């Protein structure tokens, strides 16, 4: 399956960006470019299957989809692009994928923006609201995704599936040894600070924003990220 990628040359270790549940390479906006300019590190981004201009999978997702991305897809992609022991910057689902990957593979550091460790009622409520709002979002999403309807359903359907309520990755956390920064919005509509407490990072930053710190509090998020790196 062909994936959309972006690769900016620079120093090692490479910084790999892992987008959120409705994200893509483009939807990171200018945050990766600003991190690149500030650090001089090699920066690598990709859109997961079904996102951006990557190929769209036929099969629906299962509750293991983040484990499959972290332990099967991402390691192969890193090998193909000669990336070893990367810094992972993940947002939302991408932050969860980063944690799962780091529990089994060597990474230099983790920067987690609004990570999910378990499913909360607030998450389900916000994702239900997103489902109801999708008709109004379809045209905007179509500017950034090959198949906006499929992208949305791949994310929304599994998060709202009854079998997903038991999804939990607290069992992988003791195996995550890389230095970790978590940046969380104080008003995150998709999760509470209990997610940060579960990760118990070396450094935490709580900002006056919602679920996307890099877009809603860009200066503070950039400063915290670059200082940590």
N, C-alpha and C positions, 0 to 999 in steps of 0.2 A: 504494500500500500504506500503510495507516494505522499510524503508529508511536506508542507510548506516550511521552509527554514530561512533564517537570516543569520549570517555569520560575520562578525566584525573582528578583524585581526588585532591582536594585542598581546600583552604579557599574560603569563600563567599565574595562578590557576584560572581557568576559564570560568566565567560567570554564565550559568545556564538559567534561563527564565522559563518558569512553568506557569501557564496562564490559568485563569479561573474557569468556572463551569460553562460560561457563555463566551469565553475569551478567544483570542487568536493572537498571532504576531502583531497585527496592526492595532488591535485594541489595547495593547500596553501603552499606546500613544508614544510620548517622547521619553518616558521614564527610562527604558534601557539605554537610549542614546545619551541621556544625561549621566547615568551611572558610568557608561563607557568613557565619556569625556572627563569625568572626575577621577577615574581610577586608571585608565590606560590598559585595563585588562581586556583580553579577548572576551567577546560577548556572543552567546549563541542562543537563539530563540527558535521555537518551532510551534506550529499549530497541531494539536492532537487530531487524530482521525475524526472527521466529522466537523471540524472547526476551520475557520478561515478558508483557505484555498486548498487545504489538504483533501485527499480522497475521503469519501463518505462511506462508512461501513454499512452493510446491509443488516447485520444482527443488532438487536437491542442490547443495552447494557445490563449487566447483572450487579449485585451488591459487591462483587469482587473487582469492579472496573478500575478502581484506583490502584489496587494491588497489581493488577495486570499491567497497567501503565508503568508503575514504578519498578516492577521486578522483571518484566519482559521487554516492553517497548523501549523504555528509557535506556537500559544498559546496552541494548543493541545499537541504538542511535548514537550513544556516546562512543562506542567502539568504532562505528562507521566514520565518525568525525574526529577520531584520534583525541578524544577528551578524557583525561584521567583526573580523578580526585577533584571534581569541580566544586565551585561555590554554587549552591542552588538557591535561587530566589523564586519563591512560589507564592501565588495569591489564591486564597480560598481552596478550591479543590486542588489546585496546583501546589499549595503549601502542604496539604495532606499527602500528596504524591511524593513530595520532597522528603517528608518524614519517613514514609514507608521505604523509599529508596535508601535513605541514609541508615536505616536499621539493618541493611544487608550489604551495602556497598560503601567504600571509602569516599567521603566528601570532605572538603576543606572547611567549609562553614555553611550554615543555613540562615537565610533571612526569610522569615515566614510572615506574610501579610494576611491577617484574618484567617488563620488555619482552622480547619474542622478536625476534631478528634473524636467526637461522638455527635449523635443527632439530638438536637434540642427542639422543644416545642416551638420556640421562636423561629428556628430554621424552617420547619414545616409550614408555619403560618406565612412566612415571607415568600416561600417558594410557591405556595398556593396562590398568593396574590399575584405573583409573576405569571402564573398560568392564566389567570383571568385577564391580565393586561397584555398578553402576547399578541392578540390581533392588532393592537395599536403599535406594537414594537416590530412587527414583521418586516415592514418596508425598510426601517432603519437597519435591522439586522442583515437584511439582504445585501446591504452595501459592503458587508465585511465577511460574509459566509457564503460558500458555494450553494448551500441548501439551507436557508434560514429555518424553515419548518423542522427539518430533520435535526439540525443542531439543537434547537430548543427542546425537541421531544427527547433526544438522547440524554439531556441533562435533567429535564423536569420530571419525566416519567419515572426514572429510577429513584430520584430523591423522594418522590411522593408514593412510591410503592410500599405497601405494608411490610414487606420483608426487609426493607431498608431501615426501618426504625431501630433495628438492633445493630446497625453498622457502628463499629467502634474500633479504633486503632490504639487504644491505650496499652495493649499488650506489646506493641512494637517499641514503645517509647524508652524502656530501659536499655535497649540496644542502640539507641541514638547517642553517640558520644561526641559528635562534632559540636564546636561552639555554636550557639543558637541565639539569634535575635528574633523576637516576636514583636510585630507592630500591629496594634489592634485599635479600631475605632471605638471610642466610648459609646457611640450611638449605633453600633453595628446592628443592622436589622436581621442579620442571618446568624448571629451567635453572640454569646455573652463572654464575659471575662473568665468564666469557668473553663473555656477552651485554652486560654493562656495559662491558667493555673495547672491544668493537666500536663501541658508541655513542660512547665517549670524551666524556662530558658535561662541562660546566663544573663541575658539582658532583655528587658521588656520596655516598650514605649507605648503609652496609651494616648491617642490623639483625639482632638475634638472633630471627629468625622464619623462617617458610617462605615460601609463595608469595603471601600476602595481607598485606603490611605494614600496610595501613590497618585491618585487622581484628585482626591478631595482635600488632602493636606500635602501637596507635592513637595514643598520646600522642607518641611519637617521630616518627611519620609526619606527624602534624598539625603539630608544631613545625617540622619541616624544610620542609614544604610552605609554610606561612604565611611563614616567614622568607625563603624563596626568592622568593615572590610579592611 
